[in-house]
Amino acid sequence: MTDIHGGKVPTADLDQNPLGSPDSSAPQGVSGSPDRRPARRAVWAAFLGSSLESFDFYLFAYFSAFFAASVFFPEEDPFVGRLQAFALFALSYVVRPLGAILFGWVGDRLGRRQTLLITITLMGVATGAIGLLPGYDSIGVWAPLLLVVIRLLQGLSLGGEWGGGILVAVEHAEPKRRGLYAALPQLGSPVGTGLVATLVIVLSAVMPAEDLAAWGWRIPFLLAFPLLLVSLWLRLRIDETPLFKALVAEDRLERVPVLSAFAKHPLAMIVAIGAALLGIGSYSLMNTYTLSYGVTVLGFDYSQLSLATLIGSALQLITIPLFGAWANRIGSARVVLIGAIGTLVIAFPLYWTLQFATFPILVGTMIVGGILPTLAWAGLGGLMADIFGGPIRYSALSIAYAIAATVSGFIPLITTAIGQASDNAWWHPGIVLAVLSALTLVSAVFAARWRRPVDSLLEA
């Protein structure tokens, strides 16, 4: 048997076919064709978790900018309060790798399904709890302390959620559909972003500003509870993945998977981290820094920038499945590679065009600047799943993603520093986007040459 790159793969390779023959990786339907219902349930479960993750991230970003300082921190110095709120926002980035290590171990030792039930519960309860938390005026210093604890729990959960969501989708899928199924959980990012934007717009329209600041901001956080119930219902209906069952049956579980990932496969980990930088980092650059840059330097109205961002997010609902289907045909690594090349080409023209401050140009640049990095985002999960096999897969995916996300958390700060040093020259954000593209491009070249998962032949 050969893999998608033409290399020889032993028939016992659990990653390529966990149960043996090409058709045995999925239950058989009445007609004898594979029953795709377990795979579809797994994709829906992964998608809802990804949506809740994105919902939490952007909701807290908005909350920390407008409400957190006045609600949870002393009001003697509003500026200091805002700094504390933004520091709290960054806290989840810092602890995310710790969550990846913790839940990566759980996922590689106890199973994908069990781990995802834990992470989604932790995330949903923590997010909803913010909506119930008393403010500084009610309980004093306990308010910011409890908010810190909740944010730590959210960060830990986020560290294990993405990798597990990708794996339950990929490991339930037929080999020929793995690229698409790995891409579909990525839809959660634009869905979560759009949901937050919609809630903010609706609440601002129907509620006086003083009521929104006093108690209305809690409503979006409380919506995490029903979202959690739906996610749990879906995840309770999925089975453990065939790959993990086979690993248990053959006693191939790694004792300390995170150590195995770095000690035995350091190059693979570097490639995975580099491949993730553009998909995650471009989102941080475009949806965080560019919004501030567009208002303060280019003179756009904030509502125009928000609308342009929403248009770009809506477009991703179409492009991500299309790019995932393309990955089925050419491989996920090649999809990421094409996205990196395209983004590198347009990085400087994109920001040069933004200098002509008209709304149609803004929308056009957001669309073009969103489509090409989305290629890297859509193919990321499949690329990582192709690099890593079963025994260390959960840990490797989670840690690589968490490290790339942590690096991306500093992108607005780095871009701001470059802008100050260059007197906000039009090309300064292009430097950051070009560097991200180049790093992902090199990583994708290595990933596209991978013949089989690095740990596919490890023995227990």
C-alpha positions as CSV (number, residue, x, y, z in Angstrom):
1,M,0.0,0.0,0.0
2,T,1.2,3.6,-0.7
3,D,0.4,6.9,1.0
4,I,-0.8,10.0,-0.8
5,H,2.8,11.0,-1.6
6,G,3.7,7.6,-3.2
7,G,5.8,6.3,-0.3
8,K,5.4,2.7,1.0
9,V,3.4,2.3,4.1
10,P,3.2,-0.9,6.1
11,T,-0.2,-2.5,6.3
12,A,0.0,-2.3,10.1
13,D,0.4,1.5,10.0
14,L,-2.4,2.6,12.3
15,D,-2.5,6.2,11.2
16,Q,-3.0,5.5,7.5
17,N,-5.7,2.9,8.2
18,P,-6.5,2.2,11.9
19,L,-8.6,-0.9,11.3
20,G,-7.0,-2.6,8.3
21,S,-8.6,-2.5,4.9
22,P,-9.4,0.8,3.1
23,D,-13.1,0.4,3.8
24,S,-13.0,-0.8,7.4
25,S,-12.2,2.6,9.0
26,A,-15.9,3.4,9.0
27,P,-19.0,1.4,9.9
28,Q,-20.8,-0.2,7.0
29,G,-24.3,1.1,6.0
30,V,-27.2,-1.0,4.7
31,S,-26.0,-0.8,1.1
32,G,-22.4,-1.8,2.1
33,S,-21.0,1.6,1.6
34,P,-19.2,3.3,4.6
35,D,-21.6,4.8,7.2
36,R,-20.5,8.4,7.4
37,R,-22.9,9.4,10.2
38,P,-20.2,8.9,13.0
39,A,-17.8,11.1,11.0
40,R,-20.4,13.8,10.5
41,R,-21.4,13.8,14.2
42,A,-17.7,14.1,15.0
43,V,-17.3,17.1,12.7
44,W,-20.4,18.9,14.2
45,A,-19.0,18.3,17.7
46,A,-15.6,19.7,16.7
47,F,-17.2,22.7,14.9
48,L,-19.4,23.6,17.9
49,G,-16.4,23.5,20.2
50,S,-14.3,25.6,17.9
51,S,-17.2,28.1,17.7
52,L,-17.5,28.3,21.4
53,E,-13.7,28.8,21.7
54,S,-13.8,31.6,19.2
55,F,-16.9,33.1,20.8
56,D,-15.1,33.2,24.1
57,F,-11.9,34.7,22.7
58,Y,-13.5,37.6,20.8
59,L,-16.2,38.2,23.5
60,F,-13.5,38.7,26.1
61,A,-11.5,40.9,23.8
62,Y,-14.4,43.2,23.3
63,F,-15.3,43.0,27.0
64,S,-11.7,43.8,28.2
65,A,-11.6,46.9,25.9
66,F,-14.9,48.4,27.0
67,F,-16.2,47.1,30.3
68,A,-13.7,45.0,32.3
69,A,-11.8,48.0,33.7
70,S,-14.8,49.7,35.2
71,V,-16.5,46.5,36.5
72,F,-13.7,44.5,38.0
73,F,-10.8,46.9,38.7
74,P,-10.6,50.0,41.0
75,E,-11.8,53.1,39.3
76,E,-9.2,55.6,40.8
77,D,-7.2,55.3,37.6
78,P,-9.1,54.2,34.6
79,F,-6.0,53.9,32.4
80,V,-4.4,51.5,34.9
81,G,-7.7,49.6,35.0
82,R,-7.6,49.2,31.2
83,L,-4.0,48.0,31.3
84,Q,-5.0,45.4,33.9
85,A,-7.9,44.3,31.8
86,F,-5.7,43.9,28.7
87,A,-3.1,42.0,30.7
88,L,-5.8,39.7,31.8
89,F,-6.8,39.2,28.2
90,A,-3.2,38.2,27.4
91,L,-3.2,35.7,30.3
92,S,-5.0,33.0,28.4
93,Y,-2.2,33.1,25.7
94,V,0.4,32.5,28.3
95,V,-1.2,29.5,30.0
96,R,-2.4,27.9,26.7
97,P,0.8,25.9,26.2
98,L,0.3,24.5,29.8
99,G,-3.2,23.4,28.8
100,A,-1.8,21.8,25.7
101,I,0.6,19.8,27.7
102,L,-2.0,18.7,30.3
103,F,-4.8,17.9,27.9
104,G,-2.5,16.6,25.3
105,W,-1.3,14.0,27.8
106,V,-5.0,13.2,28.7
107,G,-5.9,12.9,25.0
108,D,-3.0,10.6,24.2
109,R,-3.5,8.4,27.3
110,L,-7.2,8.4,28.0
111,G,-8.8,9.2,24.7
112,R,-9.9,12.0,22.4
113,R,-13.6,11.9,23.3
114,Q,-13.1,12.0,27.1
115,T,-10.7,14.9,26.8
116,L,-13.0,17.0,24.6
117,L,-15.8,16.5,27.1
118,I,-13.6,17.9,29.8
119,T,-12.3,20.9,27.8
120,I,-15.7,22.0,26.5
121,T,-17.2,21.8,30.0
122,L,-14.4,23.8,31.5
123,M,-14.6,26.4,28.7
124,G,-18.3,26.8,28.8
125,V,-18.7,26.9,32.5
126,A,-15.8,29.4,32.9
127,T,-17.2,31.7,30.1
128,G,-20.7,31.6,31.6
129,A,-19.4,32.2,35.1
130,I,-18.0,35.6,34.0
131,G,-21.6,36.7,33.4
132,L,-22.5,35.8,37.0
133,L,-19.4,37.3,38.7
134,P,-20.0,40.3,41.0
135,G,-18.0,43.4,40.3
136,Y,-15.4,45.3,42.3
137,D,-18.1,47.5,43.9
138,S,-19.8,44.4,45.3
139,I,-16.9,42.1,46.5
140,G,-13.8,44.3,46.3
141,V,-10.5,42.7,45.4
142,W,-12.1,39.3,45.1
143,A,-13.7,40.4,41.8
144,P,-10.4,40.7,39.9
145,L,-8.9,37.7,41.7
146,L,-11.9,35.5,40.7
147,L,-11.7,36.8,37.1
148,V,-8.0,35.9,37.0
149,V,-8.9,32.3,38.1
150,I,-11.6,32.0,35.5
151,R,-9.3,33.3,32.8
152,L,-6.7,30.8,33.8
153,L,-9.2,28.0,33.4
154,Q,-10.3,29.3,30.0
155,G,-6.7,29.4,28.9
156,L,-6.0,25.8,30.0
157,S,-9.1,24.6,28.2
158,L,-8.2,26.4,25.0
159,G,-4.9,24.7,25.1
160,G,-6.5,21.3,24.6
161,E,-9.6,22.1,22.6
162,W,-8.3,22.8,19.1
163,G,-6.1,19.7,18.7
164,G,-8.8,17.4,20.0
165,G,-11.5,18.9,17.8
166,I,-9.3,18.4,14.7
167,L,-8.5,14.8,15.7
168,V,-12.1,13.6,16.3
169,A,-12.9,14.9,12.9
170,V,-9.9,13.5,11.1
171,E,-9.8,10.1,12.9
172,H,-13.4,9.3,12.1
173,A,-13.1,10.3,8.5
174,E,-12.3,8.2,5.5
175,P,-8.8,8.8,4.2
176,K,-10.0,10.4,1.0
177,R,-12.1,13.0,3.0
178,R,-9.5,13.8,5.7
179,G,-8.5,17.2,4.2
180,L,-12.1,18.4,4.2
181,Y,-13.0,17.0,7.6
182,A,-9.9,18.6,9.1
183,A,-10.9,22.0,7.6
184,L,-14.5,22.1,8.8
185,P,-13.8,22.7,12.5
186,Q,-11.9,25.8,11.4
187,L,-15.3,27.3,10.5
188,G,-15.8,27.9,14.2
189,S,-13.5,30.9,14.1
190,P,-15.6,33.1,11.7
191,V,-18.8,31.8,13.2
192,G,-17.7,32.8,16.7
193,T,-16.4,36.1,15.5
194,G,-19.7,36.8,13.7
195,L,-21.8,35.8,16.7
196,V,-20.0,38.2,19.0
197,A,-20.2,41.1,16.5
198,T,-23.9,40.4,16.0
199,L,-24.6,40.3,19.7
200,V,-22.7,43.6,20.3
201,I,-24.6,45.3,17.4
202,V,-28.0,44.1,18.6
203,L,-27.4,44.9,22.3
204,S,-26.1,48.3,21.4
205,A,-29.1,49.0,19.3
206,V,-31.8,47.8,21.8
207,M,-30.3,48.8,25.1
208,P,-29.2,52.2,26.5
209,A,-25.5,52.6,26.9
210,E,-25.8,52.9,30.7
211,D,-27.8,49.6,31.0
212,L,-25.3,47.9,28.7
213,A,-22.4,49.0,30.9
214,A,-24.3,48.2,34.1
215,W,-25.6,44.7,33.4
216,G,-26.3,44.1,29.7
217,W,-22.7,43.1,29.0
218,R,-23.4,39.9,31.0
219,I,-25.9,38.6,28.5
220,P,-23.4,37.3,25.9
221,F,-21.4,35.5,28.5
222,L,-24.5,33.8,29.9
223,L,-25.2,32.5,26.4
224,A,-22.2,30.2,26.8
225,F,-24.3,27.9,29.0
226,P,-26.9,26.9,26.3
227,L,-24.0,26.7,23.8
228,L,-22.3,24.4,26.2
229,L,-25.3,22.1,26.5
230,V,-25.6,21.8,22.7
231,S,-21.9,21.0,22.5
232,L,-22.0,18.4,25.2
233,W,-25.0,16.7,23.6
234,L,-23.1,16.4,20.4
235,R,-19.9,15.2,22.0
236,L,-21.7,12.6,24.1
237,R,-23.1,11.1,20.9
238,I,-19.8,10.5,19.3
239,D,-17.6,7.4,19.8
240,E,-14.0,7.2,20.6
241,T,-12.0,7.4,17.4
242,P,-11.0,4.1,15.7
243,L,-7.4,5.1,15.8
244,F,-7.3,5.5,19.5
245,K,-9.1,2.2,20.1
246,A,-6.5,0.5,17.9
247,L,-3.6,2.1,19.8
248,V,-5.1,0.8,23.1
249,A,-5.6,-2.7,21.6
250,E,-2.0,-2.9,20.4
251,D,-0.6,-1.3,23.6
252,R,1.0,1.6,21.7
253,L,0.2,4.4,24.1
254,E,3.1,6.7,24.9
255,R,3.8,7.2,28.6
256,V,4.8,10.8,28.3
257,P,3.7,11.9,24.8
258,V,4.9,15.5,25.1
259,L,8.4,14.5,25.9
260,S,8.4,12.0,23.0
261,A,7.2,14.7,20.6
262,F,10.1,17.0,21.4
263,A,12.8,14.5,22.2
264,K,12.2,12.1,19.2
265,H,10.7,14.5,16.6
266,P,12.0,18.1,17.2
267,L,12.1,18.9,13.5
268,A,8.5,17.8,13.1
269,M,7.4,20.0,16.0
270,I,9.3,23.0,14.5
271,V,7.6,22.4,11.2
272,A,4.2,22.2,12.8
273,I,4.7,25.4,14.8
274,G,5.9,27.3,11.7
275,A,3.0,26.0,9.6
276,A,0.5,27.4,12.1
277,L,2.0,30.9,12.3
278,L,0.3,32.4,9.2
279,G,-3.1,31.0,9.8
280,I,-3.2,32.2,13.4
281,G,-0.9,35.2,13.2
282,S,-2.6,36.8,10.2
283,Y,-5.9,36.8,12.1
284,S,-4.3,38.6,15.0
285,L,-2.7,41.1,12.6
286,M,-5.8,41.7,10.5
287,N,-8.5,41.6,13.2
288,T,-6.7,43.3,16.0
289,Y,-3.8,45.5,14.9
290,T,-5.3,46.6,11.6
291,L,-8.5,47.7,13.2
292,S,-6.6,50.0,15.5
293,Y,-4.2,51.1,12.8
294,G,-7.1,51.9,10.4
295,V,-8.8,54.1,12.9
296,T,-5.9,56.0,14.5
297,V,-3.6,56.3,11.4
298,L,-5.6,55.9,8.2
299,G,-8.7,57.7,9.4
300,F,-11.3,55.0,8.8
301,D,-14.4,54.9,10.9
302,Y,-14.5,52.0,13.4
303,S,-17.9,50.9,12.1
304,Q,-16.5,50.7,8.5
305,L,-13.6,48.5,9.7
306,S,-16.0,46.3,11.7
307,L,-18.3,45.9,8.7
308,A,-15.3,45.0,6.4
309,T,-14.1,42.5,8.9
310,L,-17.5,40.9,9.1
311,I,-17.7,40.6,5.3
312,G,-14.3,38.9,5.4
313,S,-15.5,36.5,8.1
314,A,-18.7,35.7,6.2
315,L,-16.7,34.9,3.1
316,Q,-14.7,32.3,5.2
317,L,-17.9,30.3,5.6
318,I,-17.6,29.6,1.9
319,T,-13.9,29.5,1.3
320,I,-12.9,27.2,4.2
321,P,-15.0,24.2,3.0
322,L,-13.9,24.8,-0.6
323,F,-10.2,24.8,0.5
324,G,-10.8,21.7,2.6
325,A,-12.3,19.9,-0.4
326,W,-9.2,21.0,-2.4
327,A,-7.0,19.5,0.3
328,N,-8.7,16.2,-0.4
329,R,-7.3,16.3,-3.9
330,I,-3.8,17.8,-3.5
331,G,-3.0,17.4,0.2
332,S,-3.4,19.8,3.1
333,A,0.3,20.8,3.2
334,R,0.1,22.0,-0.4
335,V,-3.0,24.0,0.4
336,V,-1.1,25.7,3.2
337,L,1.9,26.2,0.9
338,I,-0.2,27.9,-1.8
339,G,-1.7,30.2,0.8
340,A,1.7,31.2,2.2
341,I,3.0,32.0,-1.3
342,G,0.0,34.0,-2.2
343,T,0.1,36.0,1.1
344,L,3.8,36.7,0.7
345,V,3.1,38.1,-2.7
346,I,0.3,40.5,-1.6
347,A,1.7,41.4,1.8
348,F,3.1,44.8,0.8
349,P,0.6,45.7,-2.0
350,L,-2.2,45.0,0.5
351,Y,-1.1,47.7,3.0
352,W,0.0,50.1,0.2
353,T,-3.6,50.0,-1.1
354,L,-5.0,50.7,2.3
355,Q,-3.4,54.1,2.2
356,F,-6.2,55.2,-0.2
357,A,-8.9,55.5,2.5
358,T,-12.1,54.6,0.7
359,F,-14.6,52.0,2.0
360,P,-14.7,49.9,-1.3
361,I,-10.8,49.6,-1.2
362,L,-11.0,48.7,2.5
363,V,-13.5,45.9,1.8
364,G,-11.5,44.7,-1.2
365,T,-8.2,44.5,0.7
366,M,-9.9,42.7,3.6
367,I,-11.3,40.2,1.3
368,V,-8.1,39.6,-0.6
369,G,-6.1,39.7,2.6
370,G,-8.5,37.2,4.2
371,I,-8.8,34.6,1.4
372,L,-5.1,33.8,1.0
373,P,-4.2,33.4,4.7
374,T,-7.4,31.3,5.0
375,L,-5.8,28.7,2.7
376,A,-3.2,28.3,5.4
377,W,-5.9,28.2,8.1
378,A,-8.1,25.7,6.3
379,G,-5.2,23.3,5.6
380,L,-3.5,23.5,9.0
381,G,-5.3,20.7,10.8
382,G,-4.8,18.2,8.0
383,L,-1.2,19.2,7.6
384,M,-0.5,18.5,11.3
385,A,-2.4,15.3,11.3
386,D,-0.4,14.1,8.3
387,I,2.9,14.8,10.2
388,F,2.0,13.1,13.4
389,G,0.6,9.6,13.9
390,G,-1.4,8.2,16.8
391,P,0.7,7.8,19.9
392,I,1.7,11.5,20.3
393,R,-0.8,13.1,18.0
394,Y,-3.0,14.9,20.5
395,S,0.0,16.4,22.4
396,A,1.9,17.3,19.2
397,L,-1.1,19.1,17.6
398,S,-2.1,20.9,20.8
399,I,1.4,22.1,21.8
400,A,2.4,23.2,18.3
401,Y,-0.9,25.2,17.9
402,A,-0.6,26.7,21.4
403,I,3.0,27.8,20.9
404,A,2.1,29.5,17.6
405,A,-1.0,31.1,19.2
406,T,1.2,32.4,22.0
407,V,3.6,33.9,19.5
408,S,0.7,35.4,17.6
409,G,-0.5,37.1,20.8
410,F,2.4,39.4,20.7
411,I,1.9,40.4,17.0
412,P,-0.1,43.6,17.7
413,L,2.6,44.7,20.1
414,I,5.4,43.9,17.7
415,T,3.7,45.6,14.8
416,T,3.0,48.7,16.9
417,A,6.7,48.9,17.8
418,I,7.7,48.7,14.2
419,G,5.2,51.3,13.3
420,Q,6.6,53.7,15.9
421,A,10.1,53.1,14.7
422,S,9.2,53.8,11.1
423,D,6.9,56.7,11.8
424,N,3.9,54.5,10.7
425,A,5.3,54.0,7.2
426,W,2.7,52.3,5.0
427,W,4.8,49.1,4.7
428,H,5.3,48.4,8.4
429,P,2.4,45.9,8.8
430,G,3.5,44.3,5.5
431,I,6.8,43.3,7.1
432,V,5.0,41.3,9.8
433,L,2.7,39.6,7.3
434,A,5.6,38.8,5.0
435,V,7.6,37.2,7.8
436,L,4.7,35.1,8.9
437,S,4.1,34.0,5.3
438,A,7.8,33.1,4.8
439,L,8.0,31.0,7.9
440,T,4.8,29.1,7.1
441,L,6.0,28.7,3.5
442,V,9.2,27.0,4.5
443,S,7.4,24.8,7.0
444,A,4.8,23.8,4.4
445,V,7.5,22.8,2.0
446,F,8.9,20.4,4.6
447,A,5.4,19.2,5.5
448,A,4.5,18.5,1.9
449,R,7.6,16.2,1.6
450,W,6.5,14.1,4.6
451,R,6.1,10.5,3.6
452,R,4.2,9.2,6.6
453,P,3.5,10.3,10.2
454,V,6.8,10.5,12.2
455,D,5.5,8.2,15.0
456,S,3.4,5.8,12.9
457,L,5.9,3.0,13.5
458,L,6.7,3.7,17.1
459,E,6.4,0.7,19.4
460,A,5.2,0.8,22.9
